[in-house]
Amino acid sequence: MKRLISFCLILICTSCEELLEVQEFTGSCTIILSDGSSLTTDGLELLESTETITYRDEDGKLWSLFRDDYESFSCN
């Protein structure tokens, strides 16, 4: 029983640490894509460990861009 509780605590703590590595940016964000084009979105999330950007388009669809897909981003 103690092992199960210890395992659950480790799992919960690990999950919390993973959540801390997500940065949320609000406001108008511009993402410069690798091909030189750009897109604008209302906010985005950045997963620090992989530098993956997640955002919603104007239709509310969720999209992810991996580090090779974009050059940079900025948010106001």
C-alpha positions as CSV (number, residue, x, y, z in Angstrom):
1,M,0.0,0.0,0.0
2,K,2.8,2.4,0.9
3,R,4.4,1.7,-2.5
4,L,1.2,2.5,-4.3
5,I,0.9,5.8,-2.4
6,S,4.5,6.7,-3.1
7,F,4.1,5.9,-6.8
8,C,1.0,8.1,-7.0
9,L,2.8,11.0,-5.3
10,I,5.7,10.7,-7.7
11,L,3.3,10.6,-10.6
12,I,1.4,13.7,-9.4
13,C,4.6,15.7,-8.7
14,T,6.0,14.8,-12.2
15,S,2.8,15.9,-13.8
16,C,2.9,19.2,-12.0
17,E,6.5,19.8,-13.1
18,E,5.5,19.2,-16.7
19,L,2.7,21.8,-16.4
20,L,5.2,24.4,-15.2
21,E,7.1,24.2,-18.4
22,V,4.1,25.5,-20.5
23,Q,4.2,29.3,-21.0
24,E,1.0,31.0,-22.0
25,F,1.1,34.2,-24.0
26,T,-2.1,36.3,-24.3
27,G,-3.0,39.1,-26.7
28,S,-2.2,39.3,-30.3
29,C,0.7,37.0,-31.3
30,T,2.5,36.9,-34.6
31,I,4.4,33.7,-35.6
32,I,7.0,33.9,-38.4
33,L,7.0,30.5,-40.2
34,S,10.1,28.8,-41.6
35,D,9.0,29.6,-45.2
36,G,8.9,33.4,-44.4
37,S,5.1,33.7,-44.2
38,S,3.4,34.7,-40.9
39,L,0.2,34.1,-39.1
40,T,-1.5,36.1,-36.3
41,T,-3.5,34.5,-33.5
42,D,-5.0,35.5,-30.2
43,G,-2.6,34.0,-27.7
44,L,-0.6,30.8,-27.8
45,E,1.1,28.3,-25.5
46,L,4.8,27.3,-25.7
47,L,6.0,24.0,-24.4
48,E,9.5,24.9,-23.2
49,S,11.2,21.4,-23.5
50,T,10.3,21.0,-27.2
51,E,9.7,24.6,-28.1
52,T,6.3,23.5,-29.6
53,I,3.8,26.3,-30.1
54,T,0.1,25.5,-29.8
55,Y,-2.6,28.0,-30.9
56,R,-6.2,28.2,-32.1
57,D,-7.1,29.6,-35.5
58,E,-10.0,31.9,-36.3
59,D,-12.3,28.9,-36.5
60,G,-11.3,27.6,-33.0
61,K,-9.3,24.7,-34.4
62,L,-6.2,23.7,-32.4
63,W,-2.9,23.7,-34.2
64,S,0.7,22.9,-33.1
65,L,3.9,24.1,-34.7
66,F,7.2,22.3,-34.0
67,R,10.5,24.2,-33.7
68,D,11.4,23.4,-37.3
69,D,8.0,24.9,-38.5
70,Y,8.7,28.5,-37.2
71,E,11.5,31.0,-37.0
72,S,10.2,33.2,-34.2
73,F,7.1,34.6,-32.5
74,S,6.1,37.7,-30.6
75,C,3.0,38.6,-28.6
76,N,1.6,42.0,-27.4
